[in-house]
Amino acid sequence: MLGGSEIVQDSHDYEGHVISAVKQFASSINSKSKVVSDMSMLVHATNKLPLSGLDYWERLIRSEFYNALDTSTKANWKFWKKPSQILTWLDLISWDGYKREKTLRTLSGAAPNSFFFALAIRRLNDWVPQVREAAREKLPLIVDASDPTYVVDALCVTLSNWNSWGRIEQKDKDVLLEIISKEKIGNALKAKIISSTSGPMASLMAQVGRTPVLDDYLNEIAESAVQPSVRAKAFRSQFEKRMVWLEGRKFEWTDIRYCEGRVKPIIGERDISVCVDFNELLEKSSTDTSSIVKRVAAEMLIRELENMGEKGVQLANLFASDKSSAVAERGRFALKKLEESQV
């Protein structure tokens, strides 16, 4: 196992690779050659960058790129030759809002990787309205040409954080929801949600639930998702026949005299149609290997206990004997209600 100093060293080495690639790309833009070298080195260096650290990487790469570009321009400058104004994917993070807007309107073709597509999505939260407008127009076109896995990787990070974006408007969110609703993106999202062993996949599924793109796959997700929290969310959505997500948070005063208050979550929801029978759902969820899922099953049993008959007694006993205290407590509560109803 790596020690702390080795992990730090690896991080520094990786940062060094990114900086080196950025400088090499900047140099190629201002080279005397009429042919600008491709972005392969830069794409390779950013392929595995953690998208959760986009703020840091964007600041670092912007600083290194424009410093290197400025240095290279001065070194090759001739008074009779105006420096070229080639726009690249890195100009999406330019200090200049006009350049960010022009870059978005100029871009064509596929995103090179998840990192660069994430940079494009972040322009929906840009502080310049014209940049946000350009992002709304161009993102769907870039998506159509891009690898769905690149799009989904960037969406996973975006949907987990967009409630904290201060400048994004509903029409910007609508663009992302339009992207999510595309069939190839929906299929890739489903595969990601089912197969991921880590990450906030349950909250991601909730945000995707703003659209009906996963409605027909909820039963498959409930049965096959690796993460128990995802399976529990899929079962609950089918039991309740609705998708629920966090819209955001707002502060409300509890006692203004003492300047006391709390942050209250704002919840959104959408009704869905469910083809699976309630008893079938209950049977599947009650035999799941995770106590997280079985807690949902026990809760639903309690809600419908009066209509369950002998099957309700069997399931209540099953839950009451579960090794999870939370599941067993619900099972005992169900048995108590059954006893009271027979008195």
Stockholm file with secondary structure:
# STOCKHOLM 1.0

chainA/1-343         MLGGSEIVQDSHDYEGHVISAVKQFASSINSKSKVVSDMSMLVHATNKLPLSGLDYWERLIRSEFYNALDTSTKANWKFWKKPSQILTWLDLISWDGYKREKTLRTLSGAAPNSFFFALAIRRLNDWVPQVREAAREKLPLIVDASDPTYVVDALCVTLSNWNSWGRIEQKDKDVLLEIISKEKIGNALKAKIISSTSGPMASLMAQVGRTPVLDDYLNEIAESAVQPSVRAKAFRSQFEKRMVWLEGRKFEWTDIRYCEGRVKPIIGERDISVCVDFNELLEKSSTDTSSIVKRVAAEMLIRELENMGEKGVQLANLFASDKSSAVAERGRFALKKLEESQV
#=GR chainA/1-343 SS CCCHHHHHHHHHHHHHHHHHHHHHHHHHHTSSSSSCCCSHHHHHHHTTCCGGGHHHHHHHHHHHHHHHHHHHHHHHCBTTBCCCCCCCGGGGGCSCHHHHHHHHHHCCSCCSSHHHHHHHHGGGGCSSHHHHHHHHHHHHHHHHHSCHHHHHHHHHHHHHHGGGCSSCCHHHHHHHHHHHTSHHHHHHHHHHHHHCSSSSHHHHHHHHTTSGGGGGGHHHHHHHCSSHHHHHHHHHHHHHTEEEEEEEEEEEEEEGGGTEEEEEEEEEEEECCCCSCHHHHHHHHHTCSCHHHHHHHHHHHHHTGGGTHHHHHHHHHHHHTCSSHHHHHHHHHHHHHHHHHHC
#=GC SS_cons         CCCHHHHHHHHHHHHHHHHHHHHHHHHHHTSSSSSCCCSHHHHHHHTTCCGGGHHHHHHHHHHHHHHHHHHHHHHHCBTTBCCCCCCCGGGGGCSCHHHHHHHHHHCCSCCSSHHHHHHHHGGGGCSSHHHHHHHHHHHHHHHHHSCHHHHHHHHHHHHHHGGGCSSCCHHHHHHHHHHHTSHHHHHHHHHHHHHCSSSSHHHHHHHHTTSGGGGGGHHHHHHHCSSHHHHHHHHHHHHHTEEEEEEEEEEEEEEGGGTEEEEEEEEEEEECCCCSCHHHHHHHHHTCSCHHHHHHHHHHHHHTGGGTHHHHHHHHHHHHTCSSHHHHHHHHHHHHHHHHHHC
//
